[in-house]
Amino acid sequence: MNYRHYFHAGNFGDVFKHWLLLALLEALTRKDKPLAYLETHAGEGLYPLAREGEAQEWRLGIGRLWGAEEPAFAAYLEAVRRLGGEAADGPLRYPGSPLLAADRLRPGDRLLLCELHPEVYSALRRCFAPDRRVSVHQRDGYEALGALLPPPERRALILIDPPYEAKTAEFERIAQGLERAFRRFPQGVYAVWYPIKTLPPLAPFSRWLAAHAPGPVLDLRLFVREPDSPLRLNGAGMAILRPPFALAEELAKGLRQLARALGQGAGAAWEMRWLREP
């Protein structure tokens, strides 16, 4: 694996993904029953943000949102400040999804984090060494979808967020992993984050989800510009399988505000659609 998220931490794709993640966890923890959280490609947990040089994608992501006062972003921004520290222009470090999830989950909940890259796995273990709720596994995340499900809690959020080094072929691996997961744990809530460069390569995966998901599928997309260039990241999406009741209504206003805050061109927009109706 050549991809290292350090260079992209805190960009608009992270903001979109992590704001949605916390909204999902907020909805799922309203019920007074234990919850498991499984992440297939966890990363390091916490990333320093460069203030000099070229690796400053965060300035067009979390940096744009840093002074926002909209209530829709309050919980997300408060968590980033608490976990990453605060400077005038943004956080000193950016927390990844494992750290944000651990911060939001309760003492009786459990986290299972998978990371295959040896150095990243070691950093992740150090990040969570004091937390007994967290199990860190050095294993292939797609294989873990068959091995670690179903959880004893019988309630779980599963985040699938690979580096997409294989480009469109990654969607085939996701579909294969989800097939295993559905057989073992069809009642889970699954969230699949994906990058958007151009739209045509996304259509086969959307059709697959509509045909094979064991329940409703809500697809959310954020565009920071027109999705017409295959040479750059133009947007990000997340497909949520079996989303909590009424979540779509809660997210619509925030997505509109995200598109306004993070847009980098005239094509900035957001989309919300059901690939499979409830």
Helices and strands as residue ranges (DSSP letters): G 5-7, H 12-28, E 36-39, E 46-48, G 57-60, H 62-65, G 71-73, H 74-84, E 86-87, E 90-91, E 93-95, H 97-104, E 110-114, H 118-128, E 134-137, H 141-147, E 156-160, H 169-184, E 189-196, G 200-202, H 203-212, E 217-223, E 235-241, H 247-262, E 269-276
